Amino acid sequence: MSADAATIPATGPVQSGRFALNLVANVGNLGLSMIVGVLYVPFLVRHLGPAVYGLIPLISMVTSYMALITFGLDSAVARSLTIALERKDHKSANLIFNVSLWGNLVLSAILVIPAAFAIAHVDQILRIPPGYEAPTRWLFAGAVAAFLLNQVKTPFGISSFCRNRLDLQNLVAAFETLTRVGLVVCLFCLFTPRIEYIGAAILAGTMVSTIGMVWLWKVLTPSLRISLGKFDWTMFGNLCATGGWVIVSQLGVMLYLNIDLLLANRLFGPEQGGRYAAVLALPSLLRSLAIAVGGIFAPTMFHIYARGDIDGLVVYLNRAIKFLGLVMALSIGLICGFSEPLLRLWLGPAFSSMAPLLFLMAIHLCINLSMYPLYAVPLAADRVKVPGLVTLAIGVGNLLLAWLLAGVFGWGLNGLAAAGAITLTVRHLVFTPLYGARVLNRPYGTFFLGVASIVLTTLATIVLCRLILWSRVISSEVELGMAALGVSLLFAAIVYLLLAPEERLALRDAVVRSRKKA
């Protein structure tokens, strides 16, 4: 047991039954998000065109950089508030909550100035199709307003995380998604499609989720009270000190996850940048899948760490990696294996030539996304300085490598995807498991146990998909769906047989509990 863990007093047991309900809720919300994503992206591309559509994820990317100033505080608060509530230390919990709330309000007010400047000069930040400068500013204004409201909402959302009620959190997220997308579809059908409507819909969805999160805060944590008098500058400084390195890490993440959109726009123009953004929507859905499924492990991981059970935590994290890796192996295998008919049927025949780009974007994620459960380990142990510096260095390396491969070497859009694949693999396959083992005082190979099986199952799925394409031409969505269903059923049967006996038992128990909850 590490020294850090040994100093943490024992707490109550983890609610193991909550895992199944959170899993069902996460998968349900993810299913909604994926259905919406699959239908929404081609809907926008058809009505706006690739060049104008590409502005939407670009605006979201620019807004996400503004979130850096509050991200570190929020991530540190989630850790500290969870531990305080687990120990039933309501005085400290109220201090932490009010520091988060009032701190976010102050930081959001500060962000209004750079946000206004970015809105006024958005045409200098992005390459915008001629005639869309003013509509893009309105889109940006709606996205910024939603972002600022979301920062105010965030402290209230921490309650559902601390109480491990991700099922209710996902219910609120589902209403937000339906509001945001439903409003756009209605406005596009009733009026001439305009990009400004999307900004208004983003703001409306955030307003709905804010109401929901405030209600959950009142129900789940009635001991927390809003009080300006409970704002503590010392605690604010301590939380920012922890969160400061998380900000550094998050900046690095943005440099190797989001910067390719900006580079595609700046290097190749809005048309090619928009096509790149449309294809990138599928890998983004894969990341959403990993976050939704992998996110169910974080609250329990914090609880286990708070109890000081490091041996139990290692077992739990290895199972989480294997479980998430196998889920991702199927999804990634299907997307890579059926890349050409998928793009042709989803976005149109003009996108079928971008199948190799999609393959390059997605194939490495089978390893990288499976390590997602390890992200919370340094945060739980308050060892975030090294990950922050390493992630920032890798992010800068990705920026330079992407510019070199795409621009200097002339690889084009494939150079952007290749740079991301290389740097993500260094970050997730090399650093994350090694540092996680070091933080927990365990051998460096502790978290590599399931990597080989994840890679092999992904490759086997791709080969099976390519054999189907070799034997027949898929010309409709129904044929593609039937082929994917057949591969999925075979995949599930083989994976179940490969599970260890205790893993099969845990899976059966989770299914039984989820049925009882239903």
BANU-835121 format. One record per residue (C-alpha): x, y, z; residue number from 1. Coordinates in Angstrom, 1 decimal. Example, Ala and Ser with C-alpha at 12.3 -4.5 7.8 and 13.67 -1.06 7.14 Angstrom:
BEGIN
{site {12.3, -4.5, 7.8}, 1}
{site {13.7, -1.1, 7.1}, 2}
This chain:
BEGIN
{site {0.0, 0.0, 0.0}, 1}
{site {1.3, 3.4, -0.9}, 2}
{site {2.0, 6.0, 1.8}, 3}
{site {-0.6, 8.3, 0.4}, 4}
{site {-3.3, 5.7, 0.6}, 5}
{site {-2.3, 4.6, 4.0}, 6}
{site {-3.1, 8.1, 5.5}, 7}
{site {-6.7, 8.0, 4.3}, 8}
{site {-9.1, 6.8, 6.9}, 9}
{site {-11.4, 3.9, 6.2}, 10}
{site {-14.8, 4.7, 4.9}, 11}
{site {-18.0, 2.9, 4.2}, 12}
{site {-18.4, 0.2, 1.6}, 13}
{site {-18.9, 1.0, -2.1}, 14}
{site {-22.5, 0.5, -3.4}, 15}
{site {-21.7, -2.3, -5.8}, 16}
{site {-25.3, -2.5, -6.9}, 17}
{site {-25.1, 0.9, -8.4}, 18}
{site {-22.6, -0.2, -11.0}, 19}
{site {-25.2, -2.1, -13.1}, 20}
{site {-27.7, 0.8, -13.0}, 21}
{site {-25.0, 3.3, -14.0}, 22}
{site {-23.9, 1.0, -16.8}, 23}
{site {-27.4, 0.7, -18.2}, 24}
{site {-27.9, 4.5, -17.9}, 25}
{site {-24.6, 5.3, -19.5}, 26}
{site {-25.1, 2.9, -22.3}, 27}
{site {-28.7, 4.2, -22.8}, 28}
{site {-27.6, 7.8, -23.0}, 29}
{site {-24.7, 6.8, -25.2}, 30}
{site {-27.1, 4.9, -27.5}, 31}
{site {-29.2, 8.1, -27.8}, 32}
{site {-26.1, 10.2, -28.4}, 33}
{site {-24.8, 7.8, -31.1}, 34}
{site {-28.2, 7.6, -32.8}, 35}
{site {-28.4, 11.4, -32.8}, 36}
{site {-24.8, 11.7, -34.0}, 37}
{site {-25.3, 9.2, -36.8}, 38}
{site {-28.4, 11.0, -38.0}, 39}
{site {-27.6, 14.6, -37.1}, 40}
{site {-24.2, 14.9, -38.9}, 41}
{site {-25.4, 13.9, -42.3}, 42}
{site {-28.6, 16.1, -41.7}, 43}
{site {-26.4, 19.1, -41.2}, 44}
{site {-24.0, 18.3, -44.0}, 45}
{site {-26.9, 17.9, -46.4}, 46}
{site {-28.6, 21.2, -45.3}, 47}
{site {-25.4, 23.3, -44.8}, 48}
{site {-22.7, 21.7, -47.0}, 49}
{site {-19.4, 20.4, -45.7}, 50}
{site {-17.6, 23.8, -45.6}, 51}
{site {-20.3, 25.4, -43.4}, 52}
{site {-20.8, 22.3, -41.3}, 53}
{site {-17.1, 22.2, -40.5}, 54}
{site {-17.5, 25.6, -38.7}, 55}
{site {-19.7, 23.9, -36.0}, 56}
{site {-17.1, 21.5, -34.5}, 57}
{site {-14.5, 24.3, -35.0}, 58}
{site {-16.5, 26.7, -32.8}, 59}
{site {-16.9, 24.0, -30.2}, 60}
{site {-13.1, 23.5, -30.3}, 61}
{site {-12.4, 27.2, -29.8}, 62}
{site {-14.9, 27.3, -26.9}, 63}
{site {-13.3, 24.3, -25.3}, 64}
{site {-10.0, 26.2, -25.0}, 65}
{site {-11.8, 28.8, -22.9}, 66}
{site {-12.8, 26.0, -20.5}, 67}
{site {-9.2, 25.5, -19.5}, 68}
{site {-9.5, 28.3, -16.9}, 69}
{site {-12.2, 26.4, -15.0}, 70}
{site {-11.4, 22.8, -15.8}, 71}
{site {-8.6, 22.5, -13.3}, 72}
{site {-10.8, 23.8, -10.4}, 73}
{site {-13.7, 21.6, -11.3}, 74}
{site {-11.6, 18.4, -11.6}, 75}
{site {-10.0, 19.0, -8.2}, 76}
{site {-13.4, 19.8, -6.6}, 77}
{site {-14.8, 16.5, -7.8}, 78}
{site {-12.0, 14.6, -6.1}, 79}
{site {-12.1, 16.6, -2.8}, 80}
{site {-15.9, 16.7, -2.6}, 81}
{site {-16.3, 13.0, -3.2}, 82}
{site {-13.8, 12.2, -0.3}, 83}
{site {-15.4, 14.7, 2.0}, 84}
{site {-18.9, 13.3, 1.5}, 85}
{site {-17.6, 9.7, 1.8}, 86}
{site {-16.2, 10.7, 5.2}, 87}
{site {-19.5, 12.5, 6.1}, 88}
{site {-17.5, 15.7, 6.7}, 89}
{site {-20.3, 18.1, 5.8}, 90}
{site {-18.5, 21.2, 6.9}, 91}
{site {-15.6, 20.6, 4.5}, 92}
{site {-18.1, 19.5, 1.8}, 93}
{site {-19.9, 22.8, 2.1}, 94}
{site {-16.7, 24.8, 1.9}, 95}
{site {-15.5, 22.8, -1.2}, 96}
{site {-18.9, 23.3, -2.9}, 97}
{site {-19.1, 27.0, -2.3}, 98}
{site {-15.4, 27.5, -3.4}, 99}
{site {-16.3, 25.7, -6.6}, 100}
{site {-19.6, 27.7, -7.2}, 101}
{site {-18.3, 31.2, -6.5}, 102}
{site {-14.9, 30.4, -8.0}, 103}
{site {-16.6, 29.4, -11.3}, 104}
{site {-18.7, 32.5, -11.3}, 105}
{site {-15.7, 34.7, -10.9}, 106}
{site {-13.7, 32.9, -13.5}, 107}
{site {-16.7, 32.9, -15.9}, 108}
{site {-17.0, 36.7, -15.5}, 109}
{site {-13.3, 37.0, -16.4}, 110}
{site {-13.8, 34.9, -19.5}, 111}
{site {-16.4, 37.3, -20.9}, 112}
{site {-13.7, 39.7, -22.2}, 113}
{site {-11.6, 37.2, -24.2}, 114}
{site {-14.9, 35.6, -25.4}, 115}
{site {-16.2, 38.9, -26.8}, 116}
{site {-12.8, 39.5, -28.5}, 117}
{site {-12.9, 36.1, -30.1}, 118}
{site {-16.4, 36.6, -31.4}, 119}
{site {-15.5, 39.9, -32.9}, 120}
{site {-12.4, 38.5, -34.6}, 121}
{site {-13.6, 34.9, -35.4}, 122}
{site {-12.9, 35.5, -39.1}, 123}
{site {-9.2, 35.9, -38.2}, 124}
{site {-9.1, 32.7, -36.2}, 125}
{site {-10.9, 30.5, -38.8}, 126}
{site {-11.1, 30.4, -42.5}, 127}
{site {-14.8, 31.0, -43.1}, 128}
{site {-16.7, 30.5, -46.4}, 129}
{site {-17.5, 33.9, -48.0}, 130}
{site {-20.7, 35.4, -46.8}, 131}
{site {-20.9, 33.4, -43.6}, 132}
{site {-18.8, 35.8, -41.4}, 133}
{site {-21.8, 37.3, -39.5}, 134}
{site {-23.8, 34.0, -39.1}, 135}
{site {-20.6, 32.5, -37.7}, 136}
{site {-20.4, 35.2, -35.1}, 137}
{site {-23.9, 34.5, -34.0}, 138}
{site {-23.1, 30.8, -33.8}, 139}
{site {-20.1, 31.6, -31.8}, 140}
{site {-22.1, 33.9, -29.5}, 141}
{site {-24.6, 31.2, -28.8}, 142}
{site {-21.9, 28.6, -28.1}, 143}
{site {-20.0, 31.0, -25.7}, 144}
{site {-23.2, 31.9, -23.8}, 145}
{site {-23.9, 28.2, -23.4}, 146}
{site {-20.3, 27.6, -22.3}, 147}
{site {-20.5, 30.3, -19.6}, 148}
{site {-23.8, 29.0, -18.3}, 149}
{site {-22.3, 25.5, -18.3}, 150}
{site {-19.5, 26.7, -16.0}, 151}
{site {-22.1, 28.0, -13.5}, 152}
{site {-23.9, 24.6, -13.8}, 153}
{site {-20.8, 22.5, -13.2}, 154}
{site {-20.6, 22.7, -9.4}, 155}
{site {-24.2, 21.5, -9.1}, 156}
{site {-23.4, 18.5, -11.4}, 157}
{site {-20.7, 17.3, -9.1}, 158}
{site {-23.3, 16.0, -6.6}, 159}
{site {-24.5, 13.2, -8.9}, 160}
{site {-20.9, 12.2, -9.5}, 161}
{site {-20.1, 12.1, -5.7}, 162}
{site {-23.3, 10.2, -4.9}, 163}
{site {-22.5, 7.8, -7.8}, 164}
{site {-25.9, 8.6, -9.4}, 165}
{site {-24.7, 8.7, -13.0}, 166}
{site {-28.1, 7.3, -14.0}, 167}
{site {-29.8, 10.6, -13.1}, 168}
{site {-26.9, 12.6, -14.6}, 169}
{site {-27.4, 10.7, -17.9}, 170}
{site {-31.2, 11.4, -17.8}, 171}
{site {-30.5, 15.1, -17.6}, 172}
{site {-27.9, 14.8, -20.4}, 173}
{site {-30.5, 13.0, -22.6}, 174}
{site {-33.0, 15.8, -22.2}, 175}
{site {-30.2, 18.3, -23.1}, 176}
{site {-29.4, 16.3, -26.3}, 177}
{site {-33.0, 16.1, -27.3}, 178}
{site {-33.6, 19.8, -26.8}, 179}
{site {-30.5, 20.8, -28.7}, 180}
{site {-31.0, 18.6, -31.7}, 181}
{site {-34.9, 18.7, -31.7}, 182}
{site {-34.8, 22.5, -31.8}, 183}
{site {-32.4, 22.6, -34.8}, 184}
{site {-34.5, 20.0, -36.7}, 185}
{site {-37.7, 21.9, -36.1}, 186}
{site {-36.2, 25.3, -37.1}, 187}
{site {-34.6, 23.8, -40.2}, 188}
{site {-37.8, 22.2, -41.3}, 189}
{site {-39.9, 25.3, -40.7}, 190}
{site {-37.5, 28.0, -42.0}, 191}
{site {-34.5, 28.3, -44.3}, 192}
{site {-31.6, 26.4, -42.6}, 193}
{site {-29.3, 28.9, -41.0}, 194}
{site {-26.2, 28.2, -38.9}, 195}
{site {-27.3, 30.7, -36.3}, 196}
{site {-30.1, 28.4, -35.2}, 197}
{site {-27.5, 25.9, -34.0}, 198}
{site {-26.0, 28.4, -31.6}, 199}
{site {-29.5, 29.1, -30.2}, 200}
{site {-30.2, 25.4, -29.8}, 201}
{site {-26.9, 24.8, -28.0}, 202}
{site {-27.9, 27.5, -25.5}, 203}
{site {-31.4, 26.1, -25.1}, 204}
{site {-30.1, 22.6, -24.4}, 205}
{site {-27.6, 24.0, -21.7}, 206}
{site {-30.5, 25.9, -20.0}, 207}
{site {-32.5, 22.6, -19.8}, 208}
{site {-29.5, 20.7, -18.3}, 209}
{site {-28.8, 23.5, -15.8}, 210}
{site {-32.3, 23.2, -14.4}, 211}
{site {-31.9, 19.5, -14.2}, 212}
{site {-28.5, 19.6, -12.4}, 213}
{site {-29.7, 22.1, -9.8}, 214}
{site {-32.6, 19.8, -9.0}, 215}
{site {-30.3, 16.8, -8.6}, 216}
{site {-28.0, 18.9, -6.4}, 217}
{site {-31.0, 19.7, -4.1}, 218}
{site {-32.2, 16.1, -4.0}, 219}
{site {-28.9, 14.2, -3.7}, 220}
{site {-26.9, 16.5, -1.4}, 221}
{site {-29.4, 18.3, 0.8}, 222}
{site {-26.6, 19.0, 3.3}, 223}
{site {-24.9, 21.4, 0.8}, 224}
{site {-26.0, 25.1, 1.0}, 225}
{site {-25.1, 28.1, -1.1}, 226}
{site {-23.4, 30.7, 1.1}, 227}
{site {-21.0, 33.4, 0.0}, 228}
{site {-19.7, 33.5, 3.6}, 229}
{site {-18.4, 29.9, 3.2}, 230}
{site {-16.0, 30.9, 0.4}, 231}
{site {-12.5, 30.2, 1.6}, 232}
{site {-9.5, 31.7, -0.3}, 233}
{site {-7.1, 29.3, 1.2}, 234}
{site {-9.1, 26.3, 0.0}, 235}
{site {-9.5, 28.0, -3.3}, 236}
{site {-5.8, 28.3, -3.6}, 237}
{site {-5.3, 24.6, -2.6}, 238}
{site {-7.8, 23.4, -5.1}, 239}
{site {-6.4, 25.6, -7.9}, 240}
{site {-2.9, 24.3, -7.0}, 241}
{site {-4.1, 20.7, -7.6}, 242}
{site {-6.2, 21.8, -10.6}, 243}
{site {-3.4, 23.9, -12.1}, 244}
{site {-1.5, 20.8, -13.3}, 245}
{site {-4.8, 19.3, -14.5}, 246}
{site {-5.2, 22.4, -16.7}, 247}
{site {-1.7, 21.8, -18.1}, 248}
{site {-2.7, 18.2, -18.8}, 249}
{site {-6.0, 19.2, -20.4}, 250}
{site {-4.2, 21.8, -22.6}, 251}
{site {-2.0, 18.9, -23.9}, 252}
{site {-5.1, 16.8, -24.5}, 253}
{site {-6.6, 19.5, -26.6}, 254}
{site {-3.4, 19.9, -28.6}, 255}
{site {-3.5, 16.2, -29.6}, 256}
{site {-7.3, 15.8, -29.9}, 257}
{site {-8.7, 19.0, -31.3}, 258}
{site {-5.9, 20.8, -33.0}, 259}
{site {-6.3, 18.7, -36.1}, 260}
{site {-9.6, 20.4, -36.9}, 261}
{site {-8.0, 23.9, -36.8}, 262}
{site {-5.0, 22.7, -38.8}, 263}
{site {-7.3, 21.2, -41.5}, 264}
{site {-9.2, 24.4, -41.7}, 265}
{site {-6.1, 26.6, -41.8}, 266}
{site {-4.0, 24.4, -44.1}, 267}
{site {-6.6, 23.1, -46.5}, 268}
{site {-9.5, 25.5, -46.4}, 269}
{site {-13.1, 25.3, -45.2}, 270}
{site {-14.2, 22.7, -47.8}, 271}
{site {-11.6, 20.1, -47.0}, 272}
{site {-11.6, 21.0, -43.3}, 273}
{site {-15.4, 20.4, -43.3}, 274}
{site {-15.0, 17.0, -44.9}, 275}
{site {-12.3, 16.1, -42.4}, 276}
{site {-14.6, 17.2, -39.5}, 277}
{site {-17.5, 15.1, -40.9}, 278}
{site {-15.4, 11.9, -41.0}, 279}
{site {-13.9, 12.7, -37.6}, 280}
{site {-17.4, 12.6, -36.1}, 281}
{site {-17.2, 8.7, -36.1}, 282}
{site {-14.0, 8.6, -34.0}, 283}
{site {-15.5, 11.3, -31.8}, 284}
{site {-18.5, 8.9, -31.2}, 285}
{site {-16.0, 6.2, -30.3}, 286}
{site {-14.5, 8.5, -27.7}, 287}
{site {-17.9, 9.3, -26.4}, 288}
{site {-18.5, 5.6, -26.1}, 289}
{site {-15.3, 5.2, -24.1}, 290}
{site {-16.2, 8.1, -21.8}, 291}
{site {-19.7, 6.8, -21.2}, 292}
{site {-18.7, 3.2, -20.5}, 293}
{site {-15.4, 4.1, -18.8}, 294}
{site {-17.0, 6.9, -16.8}, 295}
{site {-18.9, 4.4, -14.6}, 296}
{site {-15.7, 3.2, -13.1}, 297}
{site {-14.5, 6.6, -11.8}, 298}
{site {-16.8, 7.1, -8.7}, 299}
{site {-16.2, 3.5, -7.5}, 300}
{site {-12.4, 4.0, -8.1}, 301}
{site {-12.4, 7.1, -5.9}, 302}
{site {-14.3, 5.2, -3.2}, 303}
{site {-11.9, 2.2, -3.2}, 304}
{site {-8.9, 4.6, -3.1}, 305}
{site {-10.5, 6.5, -0.2}, 306}
{site {-10.7, 3.2, 1.7}, 307}
{site {-7.0, 2.6, 1.1}, 308}
{site {-7.6, -0.8, -0.6}, 309}
{site {-4.8, -0.5, -3.3}, 310}
{site {-4.8, -4.3, -4.1}, 311}
{site {-8.6, -4.2, -4.7}, 312}
{site {-8.1, -1.0, -6.8}, 313}
{site {-5.6, -2.7, -9.0}, 314}
{site {-7.9, -5.7, -9.6}, 315}
{site {-10.8, -3.3, -10.3}, 316}
{site {-8.8, -1.2, -12.8}, 317}
{site {-7.5, -4.2, -14.7}, 318}
{site {-11.1, -5.5, -15.1}, 319}
{site {-12.2, -2.0, -16.1}, 320}
{site {-9.5, -1.8, -18.8}, 321}
{site {-10.4, -5.3, -20.1}, 322}
{site {-14.1, -4.6, -20.1}, 323}
{site {-13.8, -1.2, -21.8}, 324}
{site {-11.2, -2.6, -24.3}, 325}
{site {-13.5, -5.4, -25.5}, 326}
{site {-16.4, -3.0, -25.9}, 327}
{site {-14.2, -0.7, -27.9}, 328}
{site {-12.7, -3.6, -29.9}, 329}
{site {-16.1, -4.4, -31.4}, 330}
{site {-17.0, -0.8, -32.2}, 331}
{site {-13.6, 0.0, -33.7}, 332}
{site {-13.5, -3.3, -35.6}, 333}
{site {-16.8, -2.6, -37.2}, 334}
{site {-16.0, 1.0, -38.2}, 335}
{site {-12.6, 0.1, -39.6}, 336}
{site {-13.8, -3.1, -41.3}, 337}
{site {-16.8, -1.5, -42.9}, 338}
{site {-15.2, 1.9, -43.4}, 339}
{site {-16.0, 2.3, -47.2}, 340}
{site {-19.7, 1.3, -47.2}, 341}
{site {-20.2, 3.1, -43.9}, 342}
{site {-19.0, 6.5, -45.3}, 343}
{site {-20.7, 5.9, -48.7}, 344}
{site {-24.1, 5.2, -47.1}, 345}
{site {-23.8, 7.6, -44.2}, 346}
{site {-22.4, 10.8, -45.8}, 347}
{site {-22.8, 10.1, -49.5}, 348}
{site {-20.7, 8.6, -52.3}, 349}
{site {-18.4, 11.7, -52.3}, 350}
{site {-17.0, 10.5, -48.9}, 351}
{site {-16.2, 6.9, -49.8}, 352}
{site {-12.7, 7.9, -50.9}, 353}
{site {-12.0, 9.0, -47.4}, 354}
{site {-12.3, 5.4, -46.0}, 355}
{site {-8.5, 5.1, -45.5}, 356}
{site {-8.5, 8.3, -43.5}, 357}
{site {-11.3, 6.9, -41.3}, 358}
{site {-9.3, 3.7, -40.8}, 359}
{site {-6.3, 5.7, -39.7}, 360}
{site {-8.3, 7.8, -37.4}, 361}
{site {-9.9, 4.9, -35.6}, 362}
{site {-7.6, 1.8, -35.5}, 363}
{site {-5.3, 3.0, -32.8}, 364}
{site {-8.2, 3.8, -30.5}, 365}
{site {-8.6, 0.1, -29.5}, 366}
{site {-5.5, 0.5, -27.3}, 367}
{site {-5.7, 4.2, -26.4}, 368}
{site {-9.3, 4.3, -25.3}, 369}
{site {-9.1, 1.1, -23.2}, 370}
{site {-6.7, 2.9, -20.8}, 371}
{site {-9.3, 5.6, -20.0}, 372}
{site {-10.1, 4.2, -16.5}, 373}
{site {-6.5, 4.9, -15.4}, 374}
{site {-6.9, 8.6, -16.0}, 375}
{site {-8.4, 9.2, -12.5}, 376}
{site {-5.6, 7.4, -10.6}, 377}
{site {-3.1, 10.4, -10.5}, 378}
{site {-6.0, 12.7, -9.6}, 379}
{site {-7.2, 10.5, -6.8}, 380}
{site {-3.6, 10.4, -5.4}, 381}
{site {-3.1, 14.1, -6.0}, 382}
{site {-0.1, 13.3, -8.3}, 383}
{site {-1.1, 15.4, -11.3}, 384}
{site {2.1, 17.4, -12.0}, 385}
{site {4.0, 14.8, -14.0}, 386}
{site {0.9, 13.8, -16.1}, 387}
{site {0.3, 17.5, -16.8}, 388}
{site {3.8, 18.1, -18.1}, 389}
{site {4.0, 14.9, -20.1}, 390}
{site {0.6, 15.5, -21.7}, 391}
{site {1.5, 19.1, -22.6}, 392}
{site {4.8, 17.9, -24.1}, 393}
{site {3.0, 15.2, -26.2}, 394}
{site {0.3, 17.8, -27.2}, 395}
{site {3.0, 20.2, -28.5}, 396}
{site {4.7, 17.3, -30.2}, 397}
{site {1.4, 16.4, -31.9}, 398}
{site {1.0, 19.9, -33.2}, 399}
{site {4.5, 20.0, -34.7}, 400}
{site {4.3, 16.4, -36.1}, 401}
{site {0.9, 17.2, -37.7}, 402}
{site {2.2, 20.3, -39.3}, 403}
{site {5.3, 18.4, -40.5}, 404}
{site {3.4, 15.4, -41.9}, 405}
{site {0.5, 17.3, -43.4}, 406}
{site {2.2, 20.4, -44.6}, 407}
{site {5.9, 19.8, -45.1}, 408}
{site {5.8, 16.1, -46.2}, 409}
{site {2.6, 16.6, -48.2}, 410}
{site {0.6, 13.8, -46.6}, 411}
{site {-2.5, 16.1, -46.5}, 412}
{site {-5.4, 15.1, -44.2}, 413}
{site {-3.8, 11.7, -43.6}, 414}
{site {-0.8, 13.4, -42.0}, 415}
{site {-3.1, 15.0, -39.4}, 416}
{site {-4.6, 11.6, -38.6}, 417}
{site {-1.2, 9.9, -38.5}, 418}
{site {0.2, 12.4, -36.1}, 419}
{site {-2.7, 11.9, -33.8}, 420}
{site {-2.4, 8.2, -33.9}, 421}
{site {1.3, 8.3, -33.0}, 422}
{site {1.1, 10.8, -30.2}, 423}
{site {-2.0, 9.3, -28.6}, 424}
{site {-0.4, 5.9, -28.5}, 425}
{site {2.7, 7.3, -26.8}, 426}
{site {0.5, 9.0, -24.2}, 427}
{site {-2.0, 6.1, -23.5}, 428}
{site {-0.1, 2.9, -24.2}, 429}
{site {3.3, 4.0, -22.8}, 430}
{site {2.9, 6.7, -20.2}, 431}
{site {-0.5, 6.2, -18.7}, 432}
{site {-0.2, 2.6, -17.5}, 433}
{site {3.4, 3.0, -16.4}, 434}
{site {2.7, 6.1, -14.4}, 435}
{site {-0.5, 4.6, -12.9}, 436}
{site {1.5, 1.6, -11.7}, 437}
{site {4.1, 3.9, -10.2}, 438}
{site {1.5, 6.0, -8.4}, 439}
{site {0.0, 2.8, -6.8}, 440}
{site {3.4, 1.4, -6.0}, 441}
{site {3.0, -1.6, -8.2}, 442}
{site {5.2, -3.3, -11.0}, 443}
{site {5.3, -1.3, -14.2}, 444}
{site {3.6, -4.2, -16.1}, 445}
{site {0.6, -4.2, -13.9}, 446}
{site {-1.9, -2.6, -16.4}, 447}
{site {-0.6, -4.3, -19.6}, 448}
{site {-2.2, -7.6, -18.9}, 449}
{site {-5.2, -7.3, -21.2}, 450}
{site {-3.7, -5.3, -24.1}, 451}
{site {-2.8, -8.3, -26.3}, 452}
{site {-6.4, -9.7, -26.2}, 453}
{site {-7.9, -6.3, -27.0}, 454}
{site {-5.7, -5.8, -30.0}, 455}
{site {-6.3, -9.4, -31.3}, 456}
{site {-10.1, -9.1, -30.9}, 457}
{site {-10.1, -5.8, -32.8}, 458}
{site {-8.0, -7.2, -35.7}, 459}
{site {-10.1, -10.4, -35.8}, 460}
{site {-13.3, -8.2, -36.1}, 461}
{site {-11.7, -6.2, -38.9}, 462}
{site {-10.7, -9.3, -40.8}, 463}
{site {-14.2, -10.8, -40.5}, 464}
{site {-15.8, -7.6, -41.8}, 465}
{site {-13.4, -7.5, -44.8}, 466}
{site {-14.2, -11.1, -45.6}, 467}
{site {-17.8, -10.1, -45.8}, 468}
{site {-17.0, -7.2, -48.1}, 469}
{site {-14.8, -9.6, -50.2}, 470}
{site {-17.7, -12.0, -50.7}, 471}
{site {-20.5, -9.4, -51.4}, 472}
{site {-21.1, -5.7, -52.1}, 473}
{site {-23.1, -3.9, -49.4}, 474}
{site {-25.4, -1.4, -51.1}, 475}
{site {-27.9, -0.4, -48.5}, 476}
{site {-28.2, 0.5, -44.8}, 477}
{site {-30.2, -2.6, -44.1}, 478}
{site {-27.4, -4.8, -45.6}, 479}
{site {-24.8, -3.0, -43.6}, 480}
{site {-26.8, -3.3, -40.4}, 481}
{site {-27.4, -7.0, -40.9}, 482}
{site {-23.7, -7.6, -41.5}, 483}
{site {-22.7, -5.6, -38.4}, 484}
{site {-25.3, -7.5, -36.4}, 485}
{site {-23.9, -10.9, -37.5}, 486}
{site {-20.3, -9.9, -36.7}, 487}
{site {-21.4, -8.5, -33.3}, 488}
{site {-23.2, -11.7, -32.3}, 489}
{site {-20.2, -13.8, -33.2}, 490}
{site {-17.9, -11.4, -31.4}, 491}
{site {-20.1, -11.5, -28.2}, 492}
{site {-20.1, -15.3, -28.2}, 493}
{site {-16.3, -15.6, -28.7}, 494}
{site {-15.5, -13.0, -26.0}, 495}
{site {-17.9, -14.6, -23.5}, 496}
{site {-16.0, -17.9, -24.0}, 497}
{site {-12.7, -16.2, -23.5}, 498}
{site {-13.7, -14.6, -20.2}, 499}
{site {-12.3, -16.0, -16.9}, 500}
{site {-14.9, -17.8, -14.7}, 501}
{site {-15.0, -15.0, -12.2}, 502}
{site {-15.5, -12.5, -15.0}, 503}
{site {-18.4, -14.4, -16.4}, 504}
{site {-20.0, -14.6, -12.9}, 505}
{site {-19.6, -10.8, -12.4}, 506}
{site {-21.2, -10.2, -15.8}, 507}
{site {-24.1, -12.4, -15.0}, 508}
{site {-24.6, -10.7, -11.7}, 509}
{site {-24.5, -7.3, -13.4}, 510}
{site {-27.2, -8.4, -15.8}, 511}
{site {-29.4, -9.8, -13.1}, 512}
{site {-29.1, -6.6, -11.0}, 513}
{site {-29.9, -4.4, -14.0}, 514}
{site {-33.0, -6.5, -14.7}, 515}
{site {-34.1, -6.1, -11.1}, 516}
{site {-33.5, -2.3, -11.2}, 517}
{site {-35.6, -2.2, -14.4}, 518}
